[in-house]
Amino acid sequence: MKKIIAATLIIATVLLITACGGNNSPKAVATKYVTALQNGDKEAAADCFYYSGTDEEKAEQRNQMISLVEKGIKSVEKDEGIKSFKVTNVEENGDKAVVYGTVTYGNGKTDVNDEIPTVKVDGKWYIDTNK
């Protein structure tokens, strides 16, 4: 019994580290973003975006993004939440990529080929707000 509990804890820890481990690919940052929307976590969703400029400008951009994400979460809630998200394709071109995915909502509505533009900055992938 102790071995089963230990194995379960190890697996859970690995999954947690992997899920929170950063934006090491376009697919990872897109999935992290949609998962944050799914969980209603505006802060985590806002952390997926790239912000540029001075620290003050970055803080202002992030605050604006949090407001936009809040609206997005409310829109998702009208469709009874996000039931699933599946990445269907990733088109990578150097430090830019577009992640295509299918979102299925709780009410059965499906968005096919949603596009999430991403950009790689200092080795880390973000959602690109400049696209």
Backbone as JSON, one array per atom type, in Angstrom:
{
  "sequence": "MKKIIAATLIIATVLLITACGGNNSPKAVATKYVTALQNGDKEAAADCFYYSGTDEEKAEQRNQMISLVEKGIKSVEKDEGIKSFKVTNVEENGDKAVVYGTVTYGNGKTDVNDEIPTVKVDGKWYIDTNK",
  "N": [[0.82, -1.2, 0.0], [1.96, 1.23, 0.8], [3.82, 1.59, -1.22], [2.2, 2.04, -3.44], [0.98, 4.45, -2.75], [3.26, 6.09, -2.58], [4.18, 5.91, -5.24], [2.03, 7.11, -6.55], [2.17, 9.7, -5.49], [4.64, 10.52, -6.52], [4.14, 10.46, -9.29], [2.09, 12.4, -9.41], [3.55, 14.65, -8.57], [5.44, 14.88, -10.66], [3.7, 15.42, -12.8], [2.65, 17.86, -11.92], [4.95, 19.48, -11.86], [5.61, 19.4, -14.58], [3.32, 20.6, -15.72], [3.49, 23.16, -14.66], [5.92, 23.91, -15.42], [6.77, 25.81, -17.24], [7.11, 27.61, -20.34], [8.04, 25.96, -22.62], [7.58, 25.34, -25.22], [5.66, 26.19, -28.17], [3.2, 24.81, -28.17], [2.99, 24.11, -25.45], [2.71, 26.62, -24.11], [0.32, 27.54, -25.24], [-1.47, 25.56, -24.41], [-1.23, 25.87, -21.65], [-2.34, 28.42, -21.37], [-5.03, 28.05, -22.28], [-5.85, 26.2, -20.39], [-5.69, 27.76, -18.1], [-7.75, 29.6, -18.66], [-9.85, 27.8, -18.65], [-9.87, 27.11, -15.98], [-10.56, 29.48, -14.88], [-8.57, 31.23, -14.1], [-7.3, 34.15, -14.13], [-4.85, 35.42, -13.64], [-2.85, 33.46, -14.14], [-3.41, 33.04, -16.84], [-2.79, 35.57, -17.9], [-0.08, 35.58, -17.46], [0.92, 34.14, -19.54], [1.39, 35.7, -21.73], [3.5, 37.8, -23.77], [5.16, 40.7, -22.79], [6.41, 43.96, -23.45], [8.87, 46.6, -23.12], [9.45, 49.15, -20.59], [9.63, 48.31, -17.06], [7.39, 49.43, -15.84], [5.71, 49.84, -18.05], [5.36, 47.19, -18.86], [3.99, 46.21, -16.62], [1.62, 47.69, -16.81], [0.65, 46.79, -19.29], [0.2, 44.11, -18.61], [-1.79, 44.37, -16.66], [-3.86, 45.39, -18.25], [-4.2, 43.16, -19.88], [-5.13, 41.32, -18.03], [-7.67, 42.36, -17.54], [-8.83, 41.96, -20.08], [-8.69, 39.17, -20.21], [-10.41, 38.5, -18.13], [-12.86, 39.19, -19.29], [-12.85, 37.32, -21.35], [-13.0, 34.95, -19.87], [-15.54, 35.22, -18.77], [-17.04, 35.04, -21.1], [-16.46, 32.42, -21.86], [-17.66, 31.11, -19.74], [-20.33, 31.55, -20.33], [-20.71, 29.7, -22.3], [-20.77, 27.45, -20.86], [-18.28, 26.76, -19.84], [-14.94, 25.47, -20.66], [-14.68, 22.41, -22.04], [-12.81, 20.76, -23.3], [-9.56, 20.97, -24.87], [-7.74, 20.63, -27.77], [-4.73, 20.45, -29.38], [-4.24, 20.84, -32.75], [-2.41, 21.4, -34.73], [0.85, 22.77, -35.21], [2.51, 25.46, -36.46], [5.62, 26.31, -36.92], [8.04, 28.86, -37.22], [11.04, 29.76, -36.99], [11.5, 32.01, -34.41], [8.85, 32.38, -34.08], [5.51, 31.14, -33.94], [2.43, 29.49, -34.78], [-0.21, 28.17, -33.07], [-2.63, 25.82, -33.62], [-5.86, 24.86, -32.66], [-8.59, 22.89, -31.34], [-11.39, 23.79, -29.58], [-13.67, 22.63, -27.27], [-16.7, 23.29, -25.8], [-18.64, 23.26, -22.74], [-21.34, 23.33, -23.38], [-21.48, 21.99, -25.72], [-20.78, 23.37, -28.01], [-18.31, 23.92, -30.51], [-15.17, 25.19, -31.37], [-13.25, 25.21, -34.14], [-9.92, 24.99, -35.32], [-8.92, 27.25, -33.94], [-6.66, 29.93, -33.59], [-3.57, 30.52, -32.05], [-1.22, 32.8, -31.74], [2.28, 32.68, -31.19], [5.42, 33.61, -29.64], [8.94, 33.38, -29.33], [11.02, 34.35, -26.79], [14.06, 35.06, -25.4], [14.51, 32.3, -25.09], [12.11, 31.32, -24.14], [8.69, 30.56, -24.64], [5.89, 32.56, -25.49], [2.52, 33.86, -25.63], [1.85, 35.81, -28.39], [1.24, 39.13, -28.43], [1.48, 40.98, -30.37], [0.64, 40.14, -32.82]],
  "CA": [[0.0, 0.0, 0.0], [2.84, 2.4, 0.87], [4.45, 1.75, -2.54], [1.2, 2.63, -4.33], [0.85, 5.87, -2.37], [4.5, 6.76, -2.98], [4.19, 6.02, -6.7], [1.02, 8.1, -6.91], [2.72, 11.03, -5.16], [5.71, 10.82, -7.49], [3.49, 10.78, -10.57], [1.41, 13.69, -9.25], [4.58, 15.68, -8.53], [5.97, 15.03, -12.02], [2.68, 16.11, -13.6], [2.58, 19.25, -11.46], [6.15, 20.17, -12.33], [5.49, 19.52, -16.02], [2.27, 21.56, -16.02], [3.9, 24.49, -14.23], [7.33, 24.01, -15.73], [7.14, 26.89, -18.11], [6.62, 27.71, -21.71], [9.17, 25.47, -23.39], [7.19, 25.11, -26.62], [4.41, 26.89, -28.51], [2.08, 23.99, -27.71], [2.91, 24.19, -23.99], [2.16, 27.9, -23.67], [-1.08, 27.6, -25.67], [-2.21, 24.68, -23.52], [-1.24, 26.52, -20.33], [-3.28, 29.53, -21.47], [-6.4, 27.54, -22.35], [-6.12, 25.59, -19.09], [-5.95, 28.87, -17.17], [-9.11, 30.06, -18.96], [-10.73, 26.72, -18.21], [-9.91, 27.16, -14.51], [-10.94, 30.83, -14.45], [-7.39, 31.83, -13.46], [-6.89, 35.28, -14.97], [-3.43, 35.71, -13.41], [-2.07, 32.47, -14.89], [-3.61, 33.31, -18.26], [-2.04, 36.79, -18.24], [1.35, 35.25, -17.43], [1.28, 33.45, -20.79], [1.61, 36.69, -22.77], [4.76, 38.55, -23.78], [5.03, 42.15, -22.61], [7.68, 44.62, -23.73], [9.03, 47.97, -22.65], [9.97, 49.31, -19.24], [8.89, 47.53, -16.07], [6.08, 50.08, -15.67], [4.92, 49.54, -19.25], [5.0, 45.77, -18.78], [2.96, 46.07, -15.59], [0.38, 48.25, -17.36], [0.18, 45.84, -20.31], [-0.3, 42.92, -17.92], [-3.08, 44.75, -16.05], [-4.83, 45.46, -19.34], [-4.46, 41.8, -20.31], [-5.97, 40.69, -17.0], [-9.04, 42.82, -17.82], [-9.3, 41.26, -21.28], [-8.85, 37.76, -19.87], [-11.65, 38.41, -17.34], [-13.96, 39.18, -20.26], [-12.8, 36.03, -22.02], [-13.48, 33.93, -18.93], [-17.01, 35.37, -18.7], [-17.57, 34.52, -22.36], [-16.34, 30.96, -21.77], [-18.67, 30.65, -18.77], [-21.63, 31.55, -21.02], [-20.76, 28.45, -23.06], [-20.66, 26.39, -19.84], [-16.88, 26.41, -19.62], [-14.21, 24.71, -21.67], [-14.68, 20.98, -21.74], [-11.53, 20.21, -23.75], [-8.75, 21.69, -25.86], [-6.83, 19.72, -28.45], [-3.86, 21.07, -30.38], [-4.35, 20.1, -34.01], [-1.25, 21.67, -35.57], [1.74, 23.87, -34.82], [3.34, 25.93, -37.57], [6.72, 27.03, -36.31], [8.93, 29.52, -38.16], [12.04, 30.45, -36.18], [11.05, 32.42, -33.08], [7.4, 32.6, -34.1], [4.73, 29.94, -34.26], [0.99, 29.58, -34.6], [-0.77, 26.92, -32.56], [-4.03, 25.65, -34.01], [-6.49, 23.9, -31.77], [-10.04, 22.77, -31.29], [-11.93, 23.99, -28.24], [-15.02, 22.14, -27.09], [-17.29, 23.9, -24.61], [-19.57, 22.44, -21.97], [-22.66, 23.29, -24.01], [-21.38, 21.24, -26.97], [-20.24, 24.22, -29.06], [-16.91, 23.61, -30.83], [-14.41, 26.11, -32.22], [-12.23, 24.44, -34.84], [-8.79, 25.76, -35.85], [-8.58, 28.49, -33.25], [-5.25, 30.25, -33.77], [-2.9, 31.2, -30.95], [0.13, 33.17, -32.19], [3.27, 32.66, -30.12], [6.74, 34.15, -29.95], [9.98, 32.91, -28.43], [11.86, 35.45, -26.32], [15.04, 34.57, -24.42], [14.37, 30.86, -24.91], [10.82, 30.98, -23.55], [7.57, 30.85, -25.53], [4.77, 33.37, -24.96], [1.51, 34.24, -26.61], [2.31, 37.05, -29.02], [0.19, 40.16, -28.47], [1.73, 41.86, -31.51], [0.17, 39.54, -34.08]],
  "C": [[0.87, 1.26, 0.0], [3.5, 2.66, -0.48], [3.48, 2.4, -3.51], [1.04, 4.11, -4.03], [2.08, 6.64, -2.8], [4.55, 6.95, -4.49], [3.2, 7.07, -7.17], [1.52, 9.51, -6.63], [3.81, 11.44, -6.14], [5.11, 11.22, -8.83], [2.81, 12.13, -10.5], [2.41, 14.84, -9.24], [5.16, 15.94, -9.91], [4.98, 15.78, -12.9], [2.59, 17.58, -13.21], [3.77, 20.05, -11.96], [6.07, 20.4, -13.84], [4.46, 20.59, -16.39], [2.7, 22.99, -15.7], [5.32, 24.81, -14.68], [7.7, 25.07, -16.72], [6.62, 26.72, -19.52], [7.73, 27.26, -22.64], [8.83, 25.13, -24.82], [5.93, 25.93, -26.9], [3.19, 26.13, -28.0], [1.9, 24.11, -26.2], [2.29, 25.5, -23.52], [0.7, 28.04, -24.08], [-1.95, 26.74, -24.74], [-2.32, 25.28, -22.12], [-2.27, 27.65, -20.31], [-4.73, 29.03, -21.45], [-6.78, 26.89, -21.01], [-6.42, 26.66, -18.04], [-7.35, 29.44, -17.39], [-10.13, 29.05, -18.43], [-10.93, 26.77, -16.69], [-10.33, 28.52, -13.97], [-9.81, 31.58, -13.77], [-6.81, 32.93, -14.35], [-5.41, 35.61, -14.82], [-2.54, 34.76, -14.22], [-2.21, 32.69, -16.39], [-2.79, 34.52, -18.7], [-0.54, 36.53, -18.26], [1.83, 34.57, -18.7], [1.65, 34.41, -21.91], [2.97, 37.35, -22.64], [4.46, 40.04, -23.69], [6.39, 42.78, -22.83], [7.68, 46.04, -23.17], [9.64, 48.01, -21.26], [9.15, 48.44, -18.28], [7.49, 48.11, -15.84], [5.16, 49.78, -16.85], [4.47, 48.08, -19.25], [3.89, 45.55, -17.77], [1.61, 46.58, -16.09], [-0.21, 47.31, -18.42], [-0.43, 44.6, -19.67], [-1.65, 43.21, -17.28], [-4.18, 44.83, -17.1], [-5.2, 44.05, -19.82], [-5.35, 41.07, -19.3], [-7.42, 41.09, -17.22], [-9.63, 42.11, -19.03], [-9.56, 39.78, -20.99], [-10.12, 37.56, -19.04], [-12.87, 38.36, -18.25], [-14.01, 37.85, -20.99], [-13.32, 34.91, -21.14], [-15.0, 34.0, -18.82], [-17.67, 34.82, -19.96], [-17.56, 33.0, -22.36], [-17.41, 30.41, -20.83], [-20.06, 30.62, -19.4], [-21.82, 30.28, -21.84], [-20.56, 27.24, -22.15], [-19.25, 25.87, -19.67], [-16.26, 25.65, -20.77], [-14.16, 23.26, -21.21], [-13.33, 20.36, -22.13], [-10.86, 21.14, -24.75], [-7.77, 20.7, -26.44], [-6.04, 20.49, -29.49], [-3.91, 20.2, -31.62], [-3.14, 20.28, -34.92], [-0.44, 22.79, -34.96], [2.6, 24.2, -36.02], [4.41, 26.83, -37.0], [7.63, 27.59, -37.4], [9.91, 30.36, -37.35], [11.51, 30.73, -34.79], [9.56, 32.75, -33.04], [6.71, 31.29, -34.45], [3.26, 30.26, -34.08], [0.52, 28.19, -34.17], [-2.24, 26.89, -32.96], [-4.64, 24.6, -33.09], [-8.0, 23.92, -31.89], [-10.48, 22.87, -29.84], [-13.36, 23.47, -28.24], [-15.53, 22.68, -25.76], [-18.28, 22.95, -23.96], [-20.94, 22.31, -22.6], [-22.64, 22.56, -25.36], [-20.83, 22.05, -28.13], [-18.76, 23.89, -29.25], [-16.35, 24.7, -31.72], [-13.25, 25.33, -32.82], [-11.18, 25.4, -35.4], [-8.64, 27.14, -35.24], [-7.08, 28.69, -33.38], [-4.72, 30.98, -32.54], [-1.49, 31.52, -31.43], [1.08, 33.2, -31.0], [4.59, 33.21, -30.61], [7.72, 33.64, -28.88], [10.9, 34.08, -28.09], [12.77, 34.9, -25.22], [14.82, 33.1, -24.08], [13.04, 30.41, -24.33], [9.7, 31.41, -24.49], [6.47, 31.58, -24.79], [3.72, 33.49, -26.04], [1.88, 35.63, -27.1], [1.15, 38.04, -29.13], [0.36, 41.09, -29.67], [1.24, 41.3, -32.82], [-1.21, 40.04, -34.4]]
}
